Amino acid sequence: MGVLLLATFASGGGINLASAQSEVAPTSNIRVADGQNPGEVVISWDYVEQATYYRIGYVNMERDYPLAKASRTGNWMEAFVYVDLETRNFVQSRGRVQYTIRGLQQGVRHAFSVLTNDSRYNEPAWPSNPRWRFLTVADWGGTCPTATPFPTPEPPLTPQPPQPTPTHLSPAANGDYDIDNDGLIEVSNLAQLNVIRADLDGDGSSQSGIYADAFPGAQAGMGCPKLGCVGYELVADLDFDTNGNGVPDAGDAYWNYGAGWIAIGNFDRREFRGEFSAIFDGAGYTISNWHGGFGLFGYLDESAVIRNVGLVSVSLTGAYHNGTLAAKSFGVISNSHVVRTATSSPNGGLVDANRGVINNSYVIGAPIANPGMVGALASDNTGTISNSYATVNVSGRGPFIGGLVGSNGGTIIASYTTGSVSGRDIYGGGTYVGGLSGHNENGGTIIASYATGRVTGASESGGLIGRNEGTIVASYATGGVAGTGDGIGGLVGRSYGNGLILASYATGRVSGSGLTTYVGGLIGDNSGTIANSYWDTQTSGQAGSYGGLGQTTRELQSPIGYTGIYSDWDLDIDGDGVVDNPWDFGASNQYPVLRYAGHSVAAQR
């Protein structure tokens, strides 16, 4: 995923999203070196006094980079993973600071960068001219190579296919619990999953008796490679329905008097206090019939990595936490999902609060209902969500109800929802209901994303966003919107102050009832800025809007390229100075749809 820059617009000659640049001095003297554990890289740089945030970026050059180059956009920046961190969390040593990146593929060349800003939310924009460094991450028996500059990357001629998941065996009789020597301790049963809470940094060192019981006869160091272990990986599917009757009950091993599973890394408990700071790799296996009140993991710190894991038929007992994978995450969650079944409890999305990165993840299946703020992927997002989606129906009682997230103060890019969304507050009014997010806060950014489900709310309800105070770029909504209060719109219910809507559109039918005022085909009410954005006056049933330009169906469908009303839609989204061609216009009887960052055009048609 590329650097996401604050959208600004200019007349004529297309639109450049990179015109607002950070005035904070860039990082200098960036160095990268292998860490003390497998898959670790330590990146260091000179302390920047004016910076409030550092953005650390990295990419696998053999796997992710060539795939990004071979995508329809051909933009290698889309392959990067970014972590935004406050500078106050860094300790200086002789004018330098450092950060350890964990969970990288060993023996593979990676690229690294560090950017600076005085705002996490792109005001002004993150610099688009980063300094890059290369490093081939050492394997467990290798040596540490010297980092080299990374001015302009050159991709391989052909993309490399993803590597297959290794076949794992049961732990050997000699007590080796890392048979493949990848630095991840192998978990084959629920007891071993349970005792991860006694080893939150994942190095296999624990003084707990329950840890030793779960890994009987373990070698010193758990059989890890000479640099030690950094986390855990599944080697089998796990099922919490231990009595096999199809429902969570007192006959299951982790019923815990109805409270269910105690989250790993829950610092509210007296025993094994702390945040999970290691790697947990599901390796493509699933965890079924999980039952608990807080999350499989409680709190993930900034170095935590959760990847390649699926949760099926979940049951979350906590009334105000709808995160089954984690309650709060400052780390990286990737390639993970939740499949909700008819036996799932009403609430239970992916995470409750995301402060880190969620990438290539999804929630599907049975509906989600929650008495408070709710979204299928996260209730509250101030981090980054990319290439992710939800297809479940979502409902809630209270403000901030969204198909993907309840409220967004971070970045959502190349993501979408297809389920219906409905909301009302405890007083019966209902506010901030949106197909993608109920609220896009000041500083929040939504780019190249869409929603297709029906939205039903009261005041400030929209097909994509209920209330917008941030930035929306190259996005659309097609679902119908119905409300009973003020501010009902096909794309956004109400856009305030700093709200910016750019190169976006809506086609869904929009209606209000009762004392509803401020109803519009694109925007119900607006005091922000709208540019080059449209609604369909025929399908929406609305001749007016508080912003945007109304177009007939034919006028929206006829251009099959960046011409006419779409002449300024070829955006430089990632700020590299090159337009990214984010739209596919199809035939003359079709609306434009997104193809940016791996979106499936066929699925949108």
Secondary structure, DSSP 8 states (H G I E B T S, - for coil): ----------SSS-EETTSSB--S----S-EEEE-SSTT-EEEEEE--TT-SEEEEEEEETTTHHHHHHTSSS--GGGG-EEEEEEGGG---BTTEEEEEE----TTSEEEEEEEEES-TT-SSB--S---EEEEE---TTS-----EE-SS----SS--------------TT--S-TT-SSEEEE-SHHHHHGGGG-TT-SS----HHHHHHSTT--GGGG--TT---EEEESS-EES-TT-SSS--TTSTT-GGGT-B--BT-TTSSTT-S-B-SEEE-TT-EEES-EESS-SEEEE-TT-EEES-EEES-EE--SS--EEEEEEESSEEES-EEEE-TTS-S--EEEEEESSEEES-EEEES-EEESSSB-SSEEEESSEEES-EE-S-EEEESS-EESSEEEESSEEES-EE-S-EEEE-TTS--EEEESSEEEE-TT-EEES-EE-S-EEESEEEESSEEEESSEEES-EE-S-EEESSS-EESSEEEE-TT-EEES-EE-S-EEE-TT---EESSEEEESSEEES-EEETTTS--S--SSSEEE-HHHHHS--SS-GGGTT--EE-SSSSS----EE--STTS--EE-GGG--HHHH-
